């Protein structure tokens, strides 16, 4: 794809280490570092030969970044038609039509397209903010659905992940640290045992602003590992060597 084929307001962003490009429209929705870090954090099962599903895929960033380090099928599930259409064009742009497909659907109604109990890995970067009468929602519909728990909340997301996954299948989630109690409660109630947690800090002297979580369906309780932190930026607002390696270094290994 060349620049002339992009539509009004669109641009190409990418992940050089994985040689993946993503079509985006900032007026609708754009992925950020949380998508890259979740795809990096996720560990493929069986060398990535099984089925992986990205729930709430947006423009497809997580699923496409993750697809570069697995050999099996990846399905991108996105509710919003405009974003699903951009994700589909990014699949074609990256020549991944043989392994990656886009399903435009409410994730809670996906089971006619994806058989329950058939998935090895589920990934999700869900809406971060709960909704109540005091919530100040973004006026743009695309951002409302992406940022606020309007179409899906943590308990329902965990239920969908549980239903899709095989026993011992893995669920990977990126979220806000201040929702960690809600995350742990939702996962535990749906028999998803948390096994790894990694906090992400904007800078070394600040509080964590992201948390990456791995859970296993029907896994034994206990044995949670807290991994070393990821620090995103130096004091000079440049990416740290750790993040530079993720973004620009060698292709991620299986």
Buried (B, 14 or more C-beta within 10 A) or exposed (E): EEEEEBEEEBEBBBBEBBEBBBBBBEEBBBBEBBBBBBBBBBEBBEEBEBBBBBBBBBBBBBBBBBBBBBEBBBBBBBBBEBBBBBBBBBBEBBEBEEBBBBBBBEBBEBBEEBEEBBBBBBBBBBBBBEEEEEEEBEEEEBBBBBBBBBBBBBBBBBBBBBBBBBEEBBBBBBBBBEBBEBBBEBBBEBBBBBBBBBBBBBBEEEEBBBBBBBBBBEBEEEEBEEEEEBBBBEEEEEBBEBBEEBBEEEEBEE
